[in-house]
Amino acid sequence: TALLARIESGEVELTPDKETGHLLSLLKHLDVPVSSQMLVFSKTSAQLRRISPSNPRAIYFNDDVYIGYVRGSDMLEISAVDPKQGAMFYTAIPDEHGKLVFKRDGQCLQCHASPRTAGVPGHIIRSLFTDSAGFPLLQAGSQNIDHRSPIESRWGGWYVTGTHQPHLHMGNLLAKDEKRPENSDLKPGANLTDLGNFFNARGYPSAHSDIIALMVMEHQARMHNLLTLVNYEARTALRYQAIMNEMTKEPADRMTDSTKRRFRSAALALLKYMLFIEEAPLKGEIKGTGGYADDFVKTGPRDKQGRSLRDLDMKSRMFKHPCSYLIYSKAFDEIPGAMREYVLKWLWEILTGQDKSEDFASLGAGDRRAILEILRETKKGLPEYWMLDGP
């Protein structure tokens, strides 16, 4: 919406090129790196008739927006994360004068507001087997994937470039046995740094489908969904609470037991995911090929010791300091006040060691301290008690 206002005012003009249309100009003005390119060849999106293993759909992203591009199509697909409402979907198509026209697309919510997205407008990252044309082989099932998913179950229907010994994965695979695709050999698709044997990359800004970008996006997509869910749950619970307090003539700020339960349930799911409690462990170093890791790490705040929540590990786990960088996002900051305070208070108790529950027992003392110190110096608007190590 902010970009559209700048376009309408004449401050910004999107200019096309012969190879990719308006894609590169849009990426530039939304500050989305080309290195974030990921390629998906399964026919599982709106432009499925154009998508195939020889013409995969490209996806680009930053912390707030996702862009979909299909070579040979005039249409760009856009999903922007609204801090309160969740994923908002748009299409952009040139008019007869070549000007890119943006349109909200509510049809996307038929799939993108469902149990697969925690019941709120959100994003879906799926892994499934496909045949040689990219059609899903649903008899073998499909699954949503995020940082909790074993590497071996990820990226079915996606191209993947990067090295990841000794892991195998479902990427780069076109099932030969369509009746029993789960018996496919995963080794030929592993540790590939070049996709030239699959398709001609002319017409794409990059020839890569970076494994690091894929892993970051998987974490981020569910994190966005959970932030939206917490926002929805908070607003609903507080509305019901206000009605009940008015009916029973209780003080307006009295928190009912029902509200407390809803707060705790939503906050627990968010905090466990945000702190990577159930992250699938890595068995060896993972390296990308498209330069995304460098672009990702260099953005975001750092503390006086040079530490950042965007620092990658990619040897035994994704991040050196296991706390989601989306804690800096507008989606986090615009969680309704009472719920935001509830989440921040619980997070502080976890990081200072006051929370001794089994839910967060796997988070080591060193990690807790490092995350606490980083946030104290880099996260704006923390309550004063965050500077203390205990009550």
C-alpha positions as CSV (number, residue, x, y, z in Angstrom):
1,T,0.0,0.0,0.0
2,A,2.9,2.3,0.8
3,L,4.5,1.6,-2.6
4,L,1.2,2.2,-4.4
5,A,0.8,5.6,-2.8
6,R,4.3,6.5,-3.9
7,I,3.5,5.4,-7.5
8,E,0.2,7.4,-7.5
9,S,2.0,10.5,-6.3
10,G,4.6,10.2,-9.1
11,E,7.5,9.7,-6.6
12,V,8.1,6.2,-8.0
13,E,7.8,4.8,-11.5
14,L,8.0,1.1,-12.2
15,T,9.9,0.5,-15.5
16,P,9.9,-2.9,-17.4
17,D,12.7,-4.7,-19.1
18,K,12.5,-7.1,-22.1
19,E,13.5,-10.2,-20.1
20,T,11.4,-10.0,-16.9
21,G,8.9,-7.3,-17.4
22,H,8.3,-5.2,-14.3
23,L,9.8,-7.8,-11.9
24,L,13.2,-6.2,-11.3
25,S,11.8,-2.7,-10.9
26,L,9.2,-4.0,-8.4
27,L,11.9,-6.0,-6.4
28,K,14.1,-2.8,-6.3
29,H,11.3,-0.6,-4.9
30,L,10.2,-3.1,-2.4
31,D,13.8,-3.8,-1.3
32,V,13.6,-7.5,-2.1
33,P,16.9,-9.1,-3.0
34,V,17.2,-11.0,-6.3
35,S,19.3,-13.5,-4.3
36,S,16.2,-14.6,-2.4
37,Q,15.0,-16.4,-5.6
38,M,13.5,-19.8,-5.1
39,L,12.0,-21.9,-7.9
40,V,9.0,-24.2,-7.5
41,F,7.9,-26.4,-10.4
42,S,4.9,-28.2,-8.8
43,K,1.5,-27.1,-10.3
44,T,0.2,-25.8,-7.0
45,S,-0.6,-22.1,-7.6
46,A,-2.8,-19.8,-9.6
47,Q,-0.7,-19.9,-12.8
48,L,-0.4,-23.7,-12.7
49,R,-1.0,-24.0,-16.5
50,R,2.2,-22.0,-17.2
51,I,4.3,-23.8,-14.5
52,S,6.4,-26.9,-15.2
53,P,9.8,-28.3,-14.5
54,S,11.1,-26.5,-17.6
55,N,9.4,-23.3,-16.6
56,P,9.3,-23.0,-12.8
57,R,7.6,-20.3,-10.8
58,A,10.1,-18.0,-9.1
59,I,9.4,-16.5,-5.6
60,Y,11.3,-13.6,-4.0
61,F,10.9,-12.3,-0.5
62,N,12.0,-10.0,2.3
63,D,10.7,-9.7,5.9
64,D,7.3,-8.2,4.8
65,V,6.5,-9.2,1.2
66,Y,6.6,-12.1,-1.2
67,I,6.7,-11.8,-5.0
68,G,5.7,-14.6,-7.5
69,Y,6.9,-14.5,-11.1
70,V,6.3,-17.0,-13.9
71,R,8.4,-16.6,-17.1
72,G,6.3,-15.7,-20.0
73,S,3.4,-14.3,-18.0
74,D,2.5,-10.6,-17.7
75,M,1.1,-11.2,-14.2
76,L,3.1,-10.7,-11.0
77,E,1.7,-12.2,-7.8
78,I,2.3,-10.3,-4.5
79,S,1.6,-11.2,-0.9
80,A,2.2,-8.4,1.7
81,V,2.0,-9.0,5.4
82,D,-0.5,-6.6,7.0
83,P,0.5,-6.2,10.7
84,K,-3.1,-6.8,11.9
85,Q,-4.9,-8.8,9.2
86,G,-2.1,-11.1,8.0
87,A,-1.4,-12.0,4.4
88,M,-3.0,-9.7,1.8
89,F,-2.8,-10.9,-1.8
90,Y,-2.5,-8.9,-5.0
91,T,-2.0,-9.4,-8.7
92,A,-0.2,-6.8,-10.9
93,I,-0.8,-6.8,-14.7
94,P,0.2,-4.2,-17.2
95,D,-2.7,-2.2,-18.8
96,E,-2.9,-1.3,-22.5
97,H,-0.4,1.6,-21.9
98,G,2.1,-0.7,-20.2
99,K,1.4,0.7,-16.7
100,L,1.4,-2.0,-14.0
101,V,-2.1,-2.2,-12.4
102,F,-2.4,-3.7,-8.9
103,K,-5.6,-5.5,-7.7
104,R,-6.4,-7.1,-4.4
105,D,-7.2,-10.8,-5.0
106,G,-9.4,-12.3,-2.3
107,Q,-9.7,-15.6,-4.1
108,C,-6.3,-16.6,-2.8
109,L,-7.8,-16.9,0.7
110,Q,-9.7,-20.0,-0.4
111,C,-6.5,-21.8,0.4
112,H,-4.5,-19.2,2.3
113,A,-7.0,-18.9,5.2
114,S,-7.4,-22.5,6.2
115,P,-6.2,-25.0,8.7
116,R,-2.9,-25.1,6.8
117,T,-2.4,-21.4,7.8
118,A,-3.5,-21.8,11.4
119,G,-7.0,-20.6,10.3
120,V,-5.9,-17.0,9.5
121,P,-4.8,-15.3,6.3
122,G,-1.3,-16.6,5.8
123,H,1.2,-18.5,3.8
124,I,1.7,-22.2,2.9
125,I,5.0,-23.9,2.1
126,R,4.2,-27.4,0.8
127,S,6.4,-30.4,0.0
128,L,5.0,-33.1,-2.3
129,F,6.0,-35.5,-5.0
130,T,5.3,-34.6,-8.6
131,D,5.3,-36.3,-11.9
132,S,7.5,-35.4,-14.8
133,A,5.2,-32.5,-15.8
134,G,5.0,-31.1,-12.3
135,F,1.5,-32.4,-11.4
136,P,1.2,-33.3,-7.7
137,L,1.1,-37.0,-6.9
138,L,-1.3,-36.5,-4.0
139,Q,-1.7,-40.2,-3.4
140,A,1.7,-40.0,-1.7
141,G,0.4,-37.1,0.5
142,S,1.7,-33.6,1.0
143,Q,2.9,-31.7,4.0
144,N,3.4,-28.2,5.3
145,I,7.0,-27.5,6.1
146,D,8.8,-25.1,8.4
147,H,11.9,-25.2,10.6
148,R,10.5,-28.1,12.6
149,S,10.4,-30.4,9.5
150,P,13.2,-32.9,8.9
151,I,15.3,-31.9,5.9
152,E,14.5,-35.2,4.4
153,S,10.8,-34.3,4.1
154,R,11.4,-30.8,2.6
155,W,11.2,-29.3,-0.9
156,G,9.2,-31.8,-2.9
157,G,8.2,-29.9,-6.0
158,W,11.0,-27.3,-5.6
159,Y,14.4,-26.8,-7.1
160,V,17.2,-26.6,-4.6
161,T,20.8,-25.4,-5.1
162,G,23.3,-25.7,-2.3
163,T,25.4,-28.3,-0.4
164,H,24.1,-30.1,2.6
165,Q,26.0,-33.3,3.3
166,P,24.9,-35.7,4.7
167,H,21.2,-34.7,4.4
168,L,19.0,-35.8,1.6
169,H,15.8,-34.0,0.6
170,M,12.9,-34.3,-1.8
171,G,13.9,-31.3,-4.0
172,N,15.0,-31.6,-7.6
173,L,13.0,-34.8,-7.9
174,L,10.6,-35.8,-10.7
175,A,9.1,-39.1,-9.6
176,K,9.5,-41.9,-12.2
177,D,7.2,-44.4,-10.3
178,E,4.0,-42.4,-10.2
179,K,2.2,-45.2,-8.2
180,R,4.8,-45.3,-5.5
181,P,6.7,-42.0,-5.6
182,E,7.7,-42.4,-1.9
183,N,10.2,-45.1,-3.1
184,S,12.1,-42.5,-5.2
185,D,15.9,-42.3,-4.9
186,L,16.7,-38.9,-3.3
187,K,20.4,-39.0,-3.9
188,P,20.5,-37.7,-7.5
189,G,18.8,-34.4,-6.3
190,A,21.1,-33.8,-3.4
191,N,24.0,-31.3,-3.2
192,L,23.3,-29.7,-6.6
193,T,24.9,-26.3,-7.4
194,D,23.7,-26.0,-11.0
195,L,20.2,-26.6,-12.4
196,G,21.2,-26.5,-16.1
197,N,20.2,-30.2,-16.6
198,F,16.6,-29.3,-15.6
199,F,15.8,-26.1,-17.4
200,N,17.2,-23.1,-19.3
201,A,17.4,-20.2,-16.8
202,R,17.2,-17.4,-19.5
203,G,14.5,-15.0,-18.5
204,Y,15.1,-15.4,-14.7
205,P,17.2,-12.9,-12.8
206,S,19.2,-15.7,-11.2
207,A,19.9,-19.3,-12.0
208,H,19.7,-20.4,-8.4
209,S,17.1,-21.7,-6.0
210,D,19.1,-21.1,-2.8
211,I,18.8,-23.6,0.0
212,I,19.4,-20.9,2.6
213,A,16.6,-18.7,1.2
214,L,14.3,-21.7,1.3
215,M,15.0,-22.4,4.9
216,V,14.6,-18.8,6.0
217,M,11.3,-18.5,4.1
218,E,10.0,-21.7,5.7
219,H,10.7,-20.3,9.2
220,Q,9.4,-16.9,8.3
221,A,6.1,-18.0,6.7
222,R,4.8,-19.9,9.8
223,M,6.2,-17.2,12.1
224,H,4.0,-14.6,10.2
225,N,1.0,-16.9,10.5
226,L,1.5,-17.3,14.2
227,L,1.9,-13.6,14.7
228,T,-1.4,-13.1,12.9
229,L,-3.1,-15.8,14.9
230,V,-1.9,-14.2,18.2
231,N,-3.3,-10.8,17.0
232,Y,-6.7,-12.4,16.0
233,E,-6.9,-14.4,19.3
234,A,-6.1,-11.3,21.4
235,R,-8.6,-9.1,19.7
236,T,-11.3,-11.7,19.9
237,A,-10.6,-12.6,23.5
238,L,-10.5,-8.9,24.6
239,R,-13.8,-8.2,22.8
240,Y,-15.5,-11.1,24.6
241,Q,-14.0,-10.0,27.8
242,A,-15.3,-6.4,27.4
243,I,-18.8,-7.8,26.8
244,M,-18.7,-10.1,29.8
245,N,-17.3,-7.4,32.1
246,E,-20.1,-5.0,31.0
247,M,-22.8,-7.6,31.5
248,T,-21.5,-8.6,35.0
249,K,-20.7,-5.0,35.9
250,E,-17.0,-5.9,36.6
251,P,-14.1,-3.5,36.1
252,A,-13.4,-3.0,32.4
253,D,-9.8,-4.3,32.7
254,R,-10.7,-7.5,34.6
255,M,-9.2,-10.4,32.7
256,T,-11.5,-13.4,32.8
257,D,-10.3,-17.0,33.0
258,S,-11.3,-17.6,29.4
259,T,-9.2,-14.6,28.3
260,K,-6.2,-15.9,30.3
261,R,-6.5,-19.4,28.7
262,R,-6.7,-17.9,25.2
263,F,-3.8,-15.6,25.8
264,R,-1.6,-18.5,27.2
265,S,-2.5,-20.9,24.4
266,A,-1.7,-18.5,21.6
267,A,1.4,-17.1,23.3
268,L,2.8,-20.5,24.1
269,A,2.6,-21.6,20.4
270,L,4.2,-18.3,19.3
271,L,7.1,-18.4,21.9
272,K,8.0,-22.0,21.3
273,Y,8.2,-21.4,17.6
274,M,10.0,-18.0,17.9
275,L,12.6,-19.6,20.1
276,F,13.1,-22.6,17.8
277,I,12.2,-25.1,20.6
278,E,11.2,-27.8,18.2
279,E,13.6,-27.1,15.4
280,A,14.8,-30.1,13.4
281,P,18.5,-30.5,14.1
282,L,21.0,-30.2,11.2
283,K,23.6,-32.9,10.8
284,G,26.2,-31.0,8.8
285,E,27.0,-27.6,7.3
286,I,24.6,-26.2,4.8
287,K,25.7,-23.7,2.2
288,G,23.7,-21.8,-0.4
289,T,24.8,-20.8,-4.0
290,G,23.0,-17.6,-4.8
291,G,24.5,-15.2,-2.3
292,Y,21.3,-15.0,-0.2
293,A,23.0,-15.7,3.1
294,D,25.2,-12.6,2.8
295,D,22.3,-10.4,1.8
296,F,20.2,-11.7,4.7
297,V,22.8,-11.3,7.4
298,K,23.9,-7.8,6.6
299,T,20.4,-6.3,7.3
300,G,18.9,-5.8,10.8
301,P,20.3,-4.4,14.1
302,R,23.4,-5.5,15.9
303,D,24.4,-5.1,19.5
304,K,27.7,-3.6,20.7
305,Q,29.4,-7.0,20.4
306,G,28.3,-7.2,16.8
307,R,25.7,-9.9,17.4
308,S,22.5,-10.1,15.5
309,L,19.4,-12.4,15.5
310,R,20.1,-12.7,11.8
311,D,23.5,-14.4,12.3
312,L,23.4,-17.8,10.7
313,D,24.8,-21.1,12.0
314,M,23.7,-23.6,9.4
315,K,25.8,-26.4,11.0
316,S,23.8,-27.8,13.9
317,R,20.9,-25.3,13.7
318,M,19.7,-22.4,11.5
319,F,20.7,-19.4,13.7
320,K,23.5,-18.7,16.1
321,H,21.1,-17.0,18.5
322,P,17.7,-18.9,18.3
323,C,15.1,-16.2,18.5
324,S,13.2,-15.1,15.4
325,Y,14.3,-11.8,13.8
326,L,10.6,-11.1,13.2
327,I,10.4,-9.9,16.8
328,Y,11.5,-6.6,15.1
329,S,8.5,-6.7,12.7
330,K,5.5,-4.5,12.6
331,A,3.4,-7.6,13.0
332,F,5.0,-8.2,16.4
333,D,4.8,-4.6,17.5
334,E,1.1,-4.3,16.6
335,I,0.0,-7.2,18.7
336,P,-2.8,-5.7,20.9
337,G,-1.3,-4.1,24.0
338,A,-2.4,-6.6,26.7
339,M,-1.3,-9.6,24.6
340,R,2.0,-7.9,23.6
341,E,2.7,-7.3,27.3
342,Y,1.8,-10.9,28.1
343,V,4.2,-12.2,25.4
344,L,7.1,-9.9,26.4
345,K,6.7,-10.7,30.1
346,W,6.8,-14.4,29.4
347,L,9.7,-14.1,27.0
348,W,11.7,-12.1,29.7
349,E,10.9,-14.8,32.2
350,I,12.2,-17.4,29.8
351,L,15.4,-15.6,29.0
352,T,16.2,-14.7,32.6
353,G,15.7,-18.3,33.7
354,Q,12.6,-17.6,35.8
355,D,10.5,-19.9,33.6
356,K,11.6,-23.4,34.4
357,S,8.9,-25.2,32.6
358,E,9.5,-28.2,30.3
359,D,8.2,-26.2,27.4
360,F,11.5,-24.2,27.2
361,A,13.9,-26.5,29.0
362,S,15.9,-27.2,25.8
363,L,16.9,-23.6,25.4
364,G,20.4,-23.4,27.0
365,A,21.5,-20.8,29.5
366,G,24.1,-19.4,27.1
367,D,21.5,-18.9,24.4
368,R,19.1,-17.3,26.8
369,R,21.7,-14.8,28.0
370,A,22.8,-14.0,24.5
371,I,19.3,-13.4,23.2
372,L,18.5,-11.3,26.3
373,E,21.5,-9.1,25.8
374,I,20.9,-8.6,22.0
375,L,17.3,-7.7,22.5
376,R,18.1,-5.2,25.3
377,E,20.3,-3.3,23.0
378,T,18.4,-3.7,19.7
379,K,14.7,-4.0,20.4
380,K,12.9,-0.7,20.8
381,G,10.0,-0.3,23.2
382,L,10.9,-3.0,25.8
383,P,9.4,-2.5,29.3
384,E,11.8,-1.2,31.9
385,Y,11.9,-4.5,33.8
386,W,13.7,-6.1,30.8
387,M,16.8,-4.4,32.0
388,L,16.6,-6.5,35.2
389,D,17.7,-10.1,35.5
390,G,14.9,-11.0,37.9
391,P,11.9,-9.7,40.0
